[in-house]
Amino acid sequence: ISSDMVLIVLVAVIASLVGVYYYFKVIIAMYFAKDDTNNSITINNLYKVILITCLTITLLLGLFPSFLSNLL
């Protein structure tokens, strides 16, 4: 504001308020909305195997990054 850029400051404040509005809508929907239905998610066994495989590879490459570089 001291640099005579009041318009940019106003645009930033308005954009921040719009962002807060949308984020709070998500938070209110997640924590405060009543959900009387009991929806259960079923996951195919193949997807479970793929998920565990990707998780294992990610953890191993995160813990031992030199393993991949040594292979290359």
Summary of the structure (lengths in Angstrom):
residues: 72
radius of gyration: 23.6
end to end distance: 53.6
largest distance: 61.5
contacts: 108
relative contact order: 0.05
helix: 72%
strand: 0%
